[in-house]
Amino acid sequence: MGDLFRSEPMQLVQLFVQIEAAHATVDELGNLGLIQFKDMNPEVSPFQRNFVNEVKRCDEMERKLNFFEEQVNKELKQIQEERGDEQELRLDVLGRAQQERYRDDRKKPQMDELESIFDEQEKELIQLNNNQEQLTRNHNELVELQNMLMKDSVFFSETSNHDFEEREETRGLLSETDASRSVKLGFLTGVILREKVPTFERVLWRATRGNLYLKHDPISGQKIKDPHTGEEVDKDVFIIFFQGERIQFKIKKICESFGANVYPCPSTPRERKELLGQINQRLDDLRNVLGQTSRHRRSTLLDIGRKFYAWKDRVVKEKAIYDTMNRFNYDIGRKCLIAEGWCPKTATDKIVSAMRHATEISGALVPSILSVIQTREEPPTSFKTNKFTSSFQGIVDSYGIAHYGEVNPGVFTIVTFPFLFAVMFGDIGHGFILILVAAFFIWKERQLGSSNLNEMVQTVFDGRYMLLLMGIFSLYTGAIYNEVFSVAVSPFPLQWQKNTTSHAWVPLAEGRYVYPFGVDPTWNGAENSLMYYNSLKMKMSIVLGVTQMTLGIVLSLFNGLHFKKPVDIYCEFVPQIIFIQSIFGYLVFLVFYKWCAVWPNPQSAPFILTTLIQMFLSPTYLAPEFTFYKGQLAIQSILIFLALVSVPWMLLAKPFLLRKAHNDRIHRNPHNALEDEDEHESNGHGGHGGHGEFEFSEIFIHQTIHTIEFVLGCVSNTASYLRLWALSLAHSQLSEVFWGKLFMLSFTVGNAGGSPNRFLAVIAVFIGFAVWAGVTIGVLMVMESLSSFLHALRLHWVEFQNKFFKGDGRAFLPFSYKRILGKPE
């Protein structure tokens, strides 16, 4: 936890790297992931930097990888359809084993080698696609011609044996009149998409004014694959009889416009039969060639798929290397690259060792040099997190990145966040369900961590350890509330019983009044149980709220000590802690005093809230009904005095002390006063109006706003913690309603009257349990848990962190392959 309390100590380093060792050095530093490089050329356009050509080469390789990915995914989808598997074949699963091999292999493919491999694979794949497309097109044409010849034989036989009626439409074409005997009929035959046939027929009829005869028949039993899209389509064979060359020209143009394939067809049956036999032979040969081509293409694509992610990682790394090298300065005289960056002070030896190793690998004669630079620039903030603490740190980072050296709220969030959630969600049964869900994600974390999860599931998976603590704390608070799905349990003997005569609750044994742990289950059936739980949870919320706000103010003391700002300690921390403890600390004291004191008549015990109000309305008089203890009036008078003094203390002391310190610096050193002021502010934490000329009015206005915000915030923040009471009570009441009105009510169905129906009773209990379980999961476990999560988040962001946390820092984002590739640290 010490690594989380404050940021790691950071330093600015300068690197001198020989040009021949630059690539290997940046590669080693990327594997190490401990240095954040600065851009040494912010004014230079990205297209004018030293290694822009290498970045363009990487972009071209990424384009080829995208082409490979598209082709492999299509092939995997086709394999899945052929096998009939419901489980989707994914490229990431296919390439994981090869990716691990490349990761462990010391001899990784370099950029030139990868570029050559990609060029060869792209050319081969394009050629295979063109060959397969051409073969598929030839195969489809032969299949269409085969079906056309078979259908045409049927068409001609039907035409010769058909007794055409002497209708107006057909008389000019097919009737045996003297005028038509000297005219020879022509015909065209081909294949067209089935969906276009009705439109095709209408257009032909109108273009020729009915001077044709069209016959079409579907190709049944098989679908023809389109070579461009790869989709299977339905087609029809058609034959058109006509007379005249002009009509033939029109028909051909219309067929061309509809995408119909027109094939030559012999006029005699013998020639058609011979051609059909030749086509069948060619189809057999073409299917063999097409099968071999498809198998070779599939083998090539699967081989690419196995290496795809290893290639992709290498290309992404190469691009990141050259993009990082573009940030360096190029010293032409010394032929070296000069880089600057931030790194943890504890990582200096590792970085030097990595640079030395890179020099040995590259064979450079001059070793790389690392030097530490003294600077006033604000370092980035870095916290060491693991899979357990990362989700809690993410809550803090969502509000703001901690200022360098500032106390990190993430350390305390690990405990306080799940605990405040549990105060609102306390129930043993519901907490146990949360633990089961978290335990499942933890058990399967290796398998699920490498899978592409749904966004909502991924969010829950990332916070699995937070969910586990939320469940454990919910078990604890549920045990305090003594609730299991809103039902009170009695793990210990009861201390009270109801008198059958007076109907009053009396102790079982003299001197034994208190239940050993948590709420006495006797309260669950009492008439004033709601009033009791209201009082308990409301006071508990106030105690927790004041405690957490006090912790926040105490942490501001640690910030003041760390940044060596005694003015903040004596002019902000001290009056703030006095103010909050004089009023709200005293309120917590009265709560515990009322809980611990023995009141002869509990009904006459003074009310805490009215006592606190009267303390300010009548500071010199204490009525008997507001008296808790002896000497109360004197103590309250002292507390009021301290609270009133602390307000002008916060408001006036700091601005005037800062002005006095500024004037003293001017008298001591008039020439360097401005630099001293800048140094004072840069060592600070937030500043007062920025660097430059000292502005007393600006500082005074800032302090006035800060004082008003703190004084009013103490009241509003304390009231805000009452949401713990409200949501806890709502959760308990909803759970009780669901249990009593949905589940327990089902036991009364079928049992009324003299003859109970057992079958109906069982069915009713089964349905009642299903409905109760559904609303418990949907309303309480999902909606209520989300509501409690958001309210706990608000209490940390607003009520707790605003007492000490500025959140105006910048995160430490080192050059790391794990971060670039999106892999867990």
N, C-alpha and C positions, 0 to 999 in steps of 0.2 A: 504493500500500500504506500510505502515511502516514495515509489516512483510516480504515484498518482497525485501526491499531495501538492507538489509544485512541478513546473516544467523541468525537463532535463536541462542542465547547464549547456548553453549553446555557444558556439564561437564561429567567427567568420574566418575562412581559410582561403588561401590563394594557391593555385596549382600551376606549375610550369611543366608542360608535357610536350615531348618531342613529337613532331608530326607523324613519324612512322609508328609511334607507340600510342597515338591518341585513341584509335579505334579500340584496341585491346584494353586500354586503361578505362575508357568509359564503359566498356562491356563488363569489366570486373566490378566497377563501382555500381553498375546497375544490378548485378547479382547481389552485391552487398546491401544496397538500399539505405545508405546512411548519410547522404549528402544532398542538399537542395541547391542546385546551381542557380546563380543569378544571370540575368540577361545582360551581357556586357555590350551589346549593340542595340539598344532600344530604338535608336533613331534610324537604323538601317532597315530597308524594306525586306520582307521575307524572300523576295525574288532576287535580291542582290547579295545574299550571304554566300559564304565560302563553299558550303556543301549542298547547295540547292539542287545540283544535278543528281547527286546521290539520292536525295529525297524524292525527286521525280522518278528515278528508277524504282524506288520502293513503291511509289504510287502505281506504277505500271505493273509491278509484280502483284500488288493487291488486286488490281483489275483482273489479272489472270486467275488469281485465287478465287475471286468471286465467280468467274466463269466456270472454274472447276467445281465449285460448290453447287452451282445451279445444275450442272450436268449430273453430278453424283446424286443429288437429291431426287432428280427425275428418275434415275435408274433405280434407286432404292424404293421409290414409290411403285415402280413397275414390278420389281421383285416381290414386294408385299402383295400386290394384286394377283400375281401369278401363284403365289403360295396360298393366298386366301387367309393370311394372318391378320388378326385384329390388332395385335401389338405393332405399334408404329416403329419402323426401322429408322434410326437416327444416325446422322453423320458423326455426332460427337461420341456416341458409343463405339462406332466402327473405328474411329481414329485414336481412341484413348490409349490402347496398348502400345501402338507405335509412338505416340507422343511421349509416353513414359520412357521408351527406349532411347529416343532422341535426347530426352532430358538428362539421362544418365550417361550418354555417350560423350566422351571427351572431344572426339573429332567431329564437331558439328559442321554442316555445310555452310560455306561462306557465301557472300552475296553474289560473286561472279558465278560460282557453281550453281547456286539456286536459279539465277537468271537463265543460265544455259539449260537447266533441267526444265524450267517453266516454258521456255521457247519450244523445246522439243516436244513436251507433252501437249502444248497448245496446238502445234502444227499437226501432230499425230491425231489428236482428238478432233480437230476440225476436218481433217481428211477422212477419218472414220465416220464422222457425222454426214459428210457429203456423200461418201460411198453408200452408207446405209440409206440415206434419203433417196439416192438415185436408184439403188436396188429395190427399195420399197415402192418407188414410183413405177419401175418396170414391172415389178410383181403385180401391182394393182392394175396396170394396163393389161397384162396378160390375163389376170383373173376377170377383168371386165370383158375382154375379148372372148374368153372362154364362155362366160355366161351369155354373152350376146349371141355367139354362134348357136348355142343350145336353144336359146329363146327364139332366135330367128327361124330355126327349123320348125318350131311349133307355129310361129306366125305364118310362115309360107304354107304350111299344111292346112291351117285353119282358113287362110284366104282362098286356097284353091277349092276347098270343100264347102265353103260358106255360100249360102244362097242369099245374095244381097237383095234387099228390098229395093224397089224402084222408087227411091225417095229423091227429092229435089237436090239434097246435098250430095248424093253419091252418083247420081245418074251421069254426070259429066265425066267421072273418073272410071267407073267400073262397069257401066252398062254396055252391052254388045250392040251398039247402034252402028250404023254405016259410017257416021262421022268419027267414031272413036276407034274403029278397027285399024285405022291407018296410023294411030298415035301410040307410041310405046311409053309405058309408065316407068318412071324412075323411082328409086327408093334410097333413103338414108337411114342408117341404124347406128345407135350409140348408147351411151350410159349417162345418166344425170342424177343429181341428188333428189331423193324422194320428196323432200319438202318443197322443191321447186317445180314439181310436175304440174300442179293445177295452173299456176301462173304461166308456165311454159306452154301449156296447151291452149290457153286463152290467147296469148300473144300470137302463136302460130295461126290460129283460126282467123284472127282479125287481119293479120298481115297478108294472108293468101285468100281471104274472103271465102274460106271454106273449101278451097280447091286442093284438099289433101285428105289423106286418111292416116290417123295416128293410132298406134297401138302400143301400150306399155305394160310391163309386167315386173313386179319386184324381184330383186335377187334375194331369194330366201335361203336360210340356212347358214349364212355367213355375213359378216360385216367387213367392209373394206377400210383399212387404216389410212388416214390422211398422212402423207409423208412429212408435212410441215408441222402440224400440231400434234401428231401422234394419236389423235382421237379416232375412234371407230365410228363410221357413218353408214347410213342406209342409202342404197342407190337402186334405181330402176333401169331396166333395159327398154329402149323404145325403138320403133321402126316407123318411118314416115313414107307413105306412097304419094307421089306427086307427078305432074306432067309439065314439062317446059323447063328450060334452063334458067329463066328469070326467077321462077319460084324456087328452084334449087339454090340459087345464089342467096335469096332472102332467107331460106331455111338455114343455110350454113352460117350466115351472119347472126341469126337469132341463137343458134346453138352455141356459137362462140361467146356471145354476150351472157348467156346463162351458165357458162362454165361446163357445158356438156362435152364429153369426149366422143367424137365421131370416128368410127372405125370402118375401113373398107370390108365389104362382105361379098364373098363370091355368090354368083347367081344360081349356080347349080348345086344340088345336094351332094354330089360326089366331091366337088372342090371344097365345100364347107366341111365335109367329114375329114378330108385329108388335112386341111388347115387346123381343125380341132385336135387331131392327133399330134401334129407338130407343136401346138401350143401346150398340150399336156406334158410332152417331153421337156420342153423348155421350162415349164413351171417347176417340174421336179428338180432340174438342175439349178434353177434360180433359188429355190427354197434351201437347197444344200449350201449354196454360196451365202445366202442371206443369214442362215443359221450360224455359219462359221464367223461371218462378220459381226453378228450380234454378240456371240460368245467372246470374241476377241475384244470388242468394245466394252463389254461388261467387265471383263477381266482387267482391262486398262483402268476403267473408272473405279473399280473396287480397290485396286492398288493405289490410285490417287487418293481415295477416301481414307485408306489406312495411314497415309503420310500427311493428310491435309492439315491437321491441327499442329503437327510438328513443324511443317512448313510455315503455317500462318504465324505461329509464335516466333519463328526465326525472322520472318519479314517484319513483324511488328517491332521486334527488338532492334533490327537493323535501322528501321525508320526512326525509332526513338534515339538511337545512338547518334545518327547524323543530325537529327533535330536538336539534340543537346549540344553537339559540337558547333552548331550554328550560333549558339549563345556565347561561344568563347571568342576571345580576341586572338588574331593571328599576327604574331611578331615575325615580319618578313626577314629581318636581319638575323635573328637567332633561330629561325625556322622552327618555332615552337608555338603551341597554343597556350594562352593564359586564361585561366578560369577562376571564378570566385564562387563561393557557396557557403551555406550554413551547415554545420554538422554538430552533433553532441560532442562535448569535450571528452567523454569517455570512449569515443569511437576513433580517436586520432590514430592509435596504433593499428587498428584494423584497416583504416583507409591507406595508411602508409604501406602496410603489408600487401594490400591489393594492388597498389600502384607498382610496387617492386615486382610482384608476380607478373603483372602485365608487361613490364619492361623486359622481363626474361622471355616471355612468350613471343613478343614482337621482334626480339633480337636487336633492340635499339642499344646504341653504344652509350648514350647519355641518359642517366636515370632521371625519373620525374621527381620534382621537388614540391613539398608542401610546406607552407609557412602560415602562421597565424597572424591575422590582421587585427589591430586594435581599432575599434570603431564605436561611435555613439549611436549607430543605427539600431533600431529596435529588432531584436532577434525574433524568429518565429517560435511558436509554442509547441512543444513535443511532450506527449505522455506515452509511457509504455503501457499498452493494454494487451489483454489476452482475450480468448473467446468468452471468458466469464465477465470481465469488466467492460468489454467494448460496448455492449448495449447500454449500460449505465452512462458511460462517457458520451455515447451518442445523444442521450437526452440533454446533457449539458451543452454539447456542441451545436445542437439544433437551436438553442437560444443564442449562443455566441461563443466564439473561441476565447479562452482565457487569455488575459494579458500576460506577457512573459513575466514569470516570477510570482504571479498572483496565485492565491490559494485556489485549488481546484475543487469545486463543489461535488465533482464526481465521486470522490472518496466517501463522502457522507451520504450521497444519493444511493449508494449500494445498499444501505440499511434503511434510511428514512423513506425512500420512495416505496418499496414494497410494504413497509410497515404502515404508512399512511393509507395506501391502497387497502390493506387488510382491515384497517379500522372501519372503512366504509363497506367492506365486502365480507366482514367476519362471519363465517359459518363453517363448521367442521366438514360438512358434506360437500359444499361448494369448493372449499379449499382442497379437499381430496381430489376432486375432478380436475382442478387446475394442475395439481401435482402429477396426475396420470398423464395429462396431455403433455406437460413439460418433460416427463420421464420418457415418453415415447419419442419425442424429438431428439432428446439427448441420446437415447439408445440407437436411433437411426441417423445420428448426425453425420457420420462418414458417408453413408449412402445418399442421404438427402442433400448434403453439402455439395455433391458433384452433379446434382440433377437440376434441370430447369424447372423451378417451381412456379406456381401461380404467384402473382404479386402479393396477394393477401396472405397466402400460406408462407411465402418467403419472409414476410414481416414477422410473423409469429415464430418462425424457425430461428431468425436472427436474435430474437429476444427470449430464447428458450430458458436460459439460466435466470433471467429476470422473472419469467413466468413461474419458474420453480420456487424462487424466493417469495413471490407473491402468494403462491399456494401454501407454502410453509407458514408464513405469517398469518394467512387467513385461518389456518388450523389453530394457531395460537390465540388470535382474537376470538375465533368461534368458540374455543374452550372457555375463554373469559366470559363471553356472552352466554355460554352454555346453550348453544343452538346447533342442532344437526338437522338440516333442511327445515328449520324453524321449530323443531321438536326439542324440548328440554330433556336432558338425560341426567341421571343421578349416579355418577361414578363413586360418590362418597355418601355416607348416611345423611339423611335429612336432619336438620337441627330444629325444625319447627313442625308442629302439627295443628290441625284445626279442632278446636273444642266443639264437640257435638251439641253442647248445651247453649253456650254463648256465641257459637260460630266465630269465635275470635282465635287468632293464631297465637299459640303459646309455645315456649321452648320445651324440648323434650327433656332436657336436663338443666339444672340450675348452673349458670356460669358458662354454658355452651350456646352461644348465640350466632357465631360467625361460621359460614360455610368455608371448608378448607381452601378451595380454589375457585375463583370465578363467581358468577352470580348464582345465588341459591335458586335451585329449580322450583322452589315453592313460589317464587314471584311469577312464574309462568302462568299459574292459574288464578292469581289474585285479581281483584277488581281494579286495583290501582296500579297494575303492572305497567301500563303505558306511561303513566306519570313517573313511575320509578325509572324506567329505561330512558325517558326523556331527560330527567335530571342527571342521571349517571353519564349519559353520552354527551350531553351539552357541556358539563363540567370537564369531562375528560378531553373534549375537543379544545377547550380553552387552555388547559394545562399543556397539552401537546403543542398548541400553536405558540404560546409564550415561550416554551422551552426551545422550540426550533428557531424562533426569531432571535432569542438571546444568543443561541449558538452562532447565528449569522453575524451578530454584532461583535461577538468575541473573535470571530475569524477576521473581522476588519482590523483587530488589534495585531494579528499575525502579519497582515499585509503592511501595516504601518511600521512594524519592527523590521520586516524584510527590506522594505524600500527606504529605511532610515529616515522616516518623516515624523519626527516627534510632534510637529504641529497637528498632524492628523490624529495622533494618539490622544493628546491632551485636549484638543479642541473639538474633536468629533467622537472618538470612542468613549472617553470618560463621561461627557454629558449625555450621550445617547444611552449608555448602560444605566446611568443614574435615572434618567427619565423613564425608561421602560420598566425598570425594577421598582421605582417609586409608585407606579400606578398599577401596571399589569402584573408585575412580580408580587405585589401586595395582594392582588386579586387571587393569584394562585395560592398564596399563603392562606388566605381565608378559606379557599376550597378545601385544602388539606386539614385545616384546623377544624372546620365543620364536620369533616369526615371522621376525624380522630377523637373529637371531644364527645363526652357522654352527656347527653341532654336529658334532664329529668322529664321534661315534657317536649318531645320532638316537635309538636305543633307550634310551640312558642319560640323555636330557634330562629334567630334573625336571618333575613334574606340577604344574600351576598351582594346582589346587584343594587338593591336599594341602599345598602350600607355604603357601597362605593360612591353612589350618586350623592348621598348625604355628606360624605366626606368632603366634597367640593362645594356643595351648597351651603353647609353649615360647618365650616372648619373649626369654629370655637365652641361648638356645642355638640354633645353626643347624647342622643335620646336612649333611654333604657332598652327600647325594642331593637336597637342597632348595636348593642354591646355584645362583643364576643369574649373579651378578656380584660383584665385590669391593666390600666395604663394605655388603653387603646387610643384615647384622645391625644395624648402627647406624641405617641408614635405617628399617628396620622398627620398631626400638625407638622412634624419634621419631614415626613414624606412629601407633603404638599409643598413645603418650602423648597426642598431639593428639586422637585419637578419644575417649579416656577423658575428657579435659578438656572437650571440646565438649558432652558430655551434661549435666553439672551447669551448664555455661554456659547452655545452652538452657533448663534447668529453673528456675534461681534468679535469673538476672540481671534478666530483664524484670519479674517481679512486684515485686521490691524497688526497682527504679528507678522504676516507676510509682507505688509508694507514696511514695517520696521526693519525686517531682515533685508529687504531690497535697498532701503536707504543706507543701512550700514555697509552693504557691499559697495554702494556708490562712493561713500566717504573713504573706504579703504582703498579702492582701486577704480577710479572714475573711468579709465580707458577700457577696462575689460569687464565692466559691469554687465553688459549685454551677454557676453559669452558665458559668464558665470551663471546668469539667470537661465540661459539655455541648458547649461549642464545640469543645473538643479532640476529643471523640468524633465530633462531626458532620463534622469535617474529616478524620477517619480513614477507615478502610476495614475495616468489620466490627465494631469495638468489642470490649469485654471485659465482657460482662454488661449492656450497654445503658446508657442515660442514668440519671442520678439519683445516689444516694449511692454513694461509692467503697467497694467490697467487696473487701478484699485476699484473703480466703479464696476467693471465687469466681474471681478472676483467677488465683490460684495453682493451683486445681484445673483450670482451663481450660488453663493452661500445662503442667501435668503430663500431661494427656491428649494435648496437642499434641506434647510431647516423646516420649512412649511411642509414639504413632502414627507419628512420623517415623522413629524408630530402627528399630522393627520393620518399618515400611513400606519402608525402604531394602532390607532383606533380601527381603521378600515381593515387592516390585515388581521387583527385579532378577531374581528367579526367574520372575516372571510373563512377562518378556520372552523366556523360553525357548520360549514358544508360537510365536515366529517360527521357531525351529529345528524344532519338532515339525511344524507345519503345512507348512513348506517341504519337509521330508523326506517327509511323507505325500503331498503333491501330486506330488512327483517319482516316488515309488514307484507310486502309482496310475497315473500316466501311462505309466510303463514297463510295468506289467502289461497295461494296455489295448493298448498297441502290440505287445508281444511275444506275448501270449496270444490276442488277437482278430484283429488285422490280419495280422501276419507269419505266424501259424500257418496262415492260409488259403492261403498260397502252397505249403504242403506237400500240400494236397489235390489229387488227380489226377495228381501227379508221382511217386508211389511205384511201384516195380516196373519191369519192363523196357519196358512200353508205356504211356507217360503219356497220359492223356485230357485233351486241350487244352480241349475244351468244358466238362468238369467243373471244370477248373482256373480257367477264366475266370469261371464261375458262382460258384465258391467265393471267388475274390478279390472279386468284386462284392458278395456277401453279407457277407464279412468286413469290407470297407471300410464298408458301410452300418451294420453293428453297431458298429464302432469309432467311426464319426462320431457315431452316436446316443448312445453312452455318454459320449463326450468332451464333447458339448454338454450332455447331461443331468446327468452327475455332476460333471465337472470345471468346465465353464463356468458352470453354474448353482449346484449345491450347494456346490462347493469355493470358488467366488468369493464366495458369500454367507457362508460360514463365515469366510473370510479377512477379509471386510468387517467382520463383527461383532467379530472378535478385534482388528482394528486400531482399531475404535471403542472397545473396552474399554481398550486401551492408552492412548488419548488421554484418555478421560474419567477414568480412575482413576490410572494410573501417571504421566501427564504433568501434567494440569491440577490435581491436588490439591496440587502443590508451590507454586502461586501463585494459583490461580483460585478465587474465592469463589462466583461465580455467583448472588449474591443481589440483583441489580439488577432493574429493571423496564424493559421495552422502550418505546421511543419510538413511539407509535402516533398519528401526526398525523391530523387530519381531512382525508382525501384521497379524492376521487372514484374514483381508480384502485384504491385499496384496498377501498373500499365495493363497487364494481362487480366486484371480483375480476379486474381486468385487470393484466397485467404492468407493473411499474414501468418 
